[in-house]
Amino acid sequence: MAISALGSCWGLYSEANFRRKADFYAKHQNQTIDRKIVISPMVDDRARPVAKV
């Protein structure tokens, strides 16, 4: 299962929040998330290494 997020600007806080929401969804829906997809025209350079994990 893939989960996605759409945002106008993506930073470190956004990445951590998205990861936490994905984990919450997986736990409560009893699903395994294979991929996390972020769609954004602007990504903070500091968030790129965190997003690649």
TIBASE-562473 format. One record per residue (C-alpha): residue number from 1; residue in one letter; x negated, y negated, z negated. Coordinates in steps of 0.2 Angstrom, whole numbers, plus 5000, padded with zeros to 4 digits. Example, Ala and Ser with C-alpha at 12.3 -4.5 7.8 and 13.67 -1.06 7.14 Angstrom:
REM residues 2
@i = 1 aa = A east = 4938 north = 5022 up = 4961
@i = 2 aa = S east = 4932 north = 5005 up = 4964
END
This chain:
REM residues 53
@i = 1 aa = M east = 5000 north = 5000 up = 5000
@i = 2 aa = A east = 4994 north = 4983 up = 5004
@i = 3 aa = I east = 4999 north = 4967 up = 4994
@i = 4 aa = S east = 4996 north = 4949 up = 5001
@i = 5 aa = A east = 4996 north = 4931 up = 4995
@i = 6 aa = L east = 4999 north = 4915 up = 5005
@i = 7 aa = G east = 4991 north = 4899 up = 4999
@i = 8 aa = S east = 4986 north = 4882 up = 5005
@i = 9 aa = C east = 4969 north = 4882 up = 4995
@i = 10 aa = W east = 4961 north = 4897 up = 4987
@i = 11 aa = G east = 4949 north = 4896 up = 4972
@i = 12 aa = L east = 4942 north = 4907 up = 4958
@i = 13 aa = Y east = 4958 north = 4904 up = 4947
@i = 14 aa = S east = 4969 north = 4909 up = 4962
@i = 15 aa = E east = 4959 north = 4925 up = 4965
@i = 16 aa = A east = 4959 north = 4931 up = 4947
@i = 17 aa = N east = 4978 north = 4927 up = 4946
@i = 18 aa = F east = 4982 north = 4937 up = 4962
@i = 19 aa = R east = 4972 north = 4952 up = 4955
@i = 20 aa = R east = 4981 north = 4951 up = 4939
@i = 21 aa = K east = 4998 north = 4950 up = 4948
@i = 22 aa = A east = 4993 north = 4965 up = 4959
@i = 23 aa = D east = 4988 north = 4976 up = 4944
@i = 24 aa = F east = 5005 north = 4971 up = 4936
@i = 25 aa = Y east = 5015 north = 4976 up = 4951
@i = 26 aa = A east = 5005 north = 4992 up = 4953
@i = 27 aa = K east = 5008 north = 4997 up = 4935
@i = 28 aa = H east = 5026 north = 4993 up = 4935
@i = 29 aa = Q east = 5031 north = 5000 up = 4952
@i = 30 aa = N east = 5020 north = 5016 up = 4949
@i = 31 aa = Q east = 5011 north = 5012 up = 4966
@i = 32 aa = T east = 4993 north = 5012 up = 4971
@i = 33 aa = I east = 4986 north = 4996 up = 4980
@i = 34 aa = D east = 4974 north = 5000 up = 4994
@i = 35 aa = R east = 4971 north = 4983 up = 5000
@i = 36 aa = K east = 4973 north = 4965 up = 4994
@i = 37 aa = I east = 4975 north = 4952 up = 5008
@i = 38 aa = V east = 4974 north = 4933 up = 5006
@i = 39 aa = I east = 4980 north = 4921 up = 5019
@i = 40 aa = S east = 4973 north = 4903 up = 5017
@i = 41 aa = P east = 4966 north = 4889 up = 5028
@i = 42 aa = M east = 4954 north = 4884 up = 5014
@i = 43 aa = V east = 4944 north = 4895 up = 5003
@i = 44 aa = D east = 4932 north = 4888 up = 4989
@i = 45 aa = D east = 4915 north = 4895 up = 4993
@i = 46 aa = R east = 4913 north = 4900 up = 4975
@i = 47 aa = A east = 4928 north = 4912 up = 4977
@i = 48 aa = R east = 4921 north = 4921 up = 4992
@i = 49 aa = P east = 4910 north = 4933 up = 4982
@i = 50 aa = V east = 4924 north = 4937 up = 4970
@i = 51 aa = A east = 4936 north = 4941 up = 4984
@i = 52 aa = K east = 4924 north = 4953 up = 4992
@i = 53 aa = V east = 4924 north = 4965 up = 4977
END
